[in-house]
Amino acid sequence: MTARTCTVCGVAQLPLPPWVNVSEPWSPSLSGSASTFTAGAGSVVQAGGSGDFTQMALGWPVESKGPQRAQESYFTATTGTRLHASKAPLSAWVAAAVDGSDSPAVSEKTARRLRREAEATGLPAGWERLAALLAAPRGDAGEGAEGPLRGLSSGKRRILAMLRTRAGGAPSSLVAAETGLSLPHVRRCLRSLRSEGFVEDEAVSVMWGYRAQRVVVWRLAMGERTIAALPQIGWAEPAAEEPAEGVPGEFWWLFWSGACASGLRIPDHALHIADTLIGGPDPSARAWALEALPLSTLRELRAMTGYDSGEASNWLDFTIRERSERGDE
């Protein structure tokens, strides 16, 4: 690492990492109460080996805070860019953009936000993605990015990523729950995305409990613009789910004989639930049961007549092996 000194006051500055080359003198500026040194207007900081695409401006805290403290302290980029006055330490941005991982230096929620902003650039993990974040204007993630999603807010991008995981569509209430956005905001975003050709809505009949209900579901409109945007849309992280305690209402209709499905509980009635859903006609119910029911129940079902050979045994064998490998009991 090469140490640099401010050309105005002569105060020592933190050494720069090896991938940064400064082509112009640096001058001091203020960020809050802490003196920092940022690239002057029009100056360029270039990520070594990445080409002209990675031209960017980057600031570092002064040495007086101590090397370790300063490395993890706040930093600023040229005024108006995505990372200007960011309260996330540099290491967290590097982890999200360069490594595609979560940094232990910030909370889990903040790490997910940084990773979403990095993914919204549409670039693979690496230094070029960090450069794109530094070059993007301030505002919602990706608003300044080029490409089919240019101008879309982070909320709209999160909605698109969530809907990509729901091929059959989802009602606005579920979109709000899985994206963490308010329902009124989700509805406004969905209407706007529909006018731009990214999503479509349809009133459909779905089974819930023991009756059919009419609901409006939203899904991606797979036109040319949406297809071209898929690399930038990415995939939403699956929502964290609590262990199932009973049968979801959408599968109750499959329990047409015996006790009402609303009274069935896991693990007390897990084997009966497994037999009904895994051996039943609904592939969505089967997929839920294979993932949600205890492994001990699946192993017990596998030993039963009717599940000891054929397609059902293959489903069970694959699920038991895969869940065992990831330590899911």
Secondary structure, DSSP 4 states (H G I P E B T S, - for coil): -EEEE-TTT--EEEEEPTTEEE-S-EEEEEETTEEEEEEPTT--EEETTS-GGGEE---EEBGGG-HHHHHTS----STTBTTTT--S-HHHHHIIIII-S--TTS-HHHHHHHHHHHHTT-PPSSHHHHHHHHHSBSSSTTTT--STTTT--HHHHHHHHHHHT-TT-B-HHHHHHHHT--HHHHHHHHHHHHHTTSEEEEEEEEEETTEEEEEEEEEE--SHHHHHHHHHH--PPPPP-PPP-S--GGGGGG--SSS-GGG--TTTTHHHHHHHHHTSS-HHHHHHHHHHS-HHHHHHHHTSTTSSSHHHHHHHHHHHHHHHHTT--
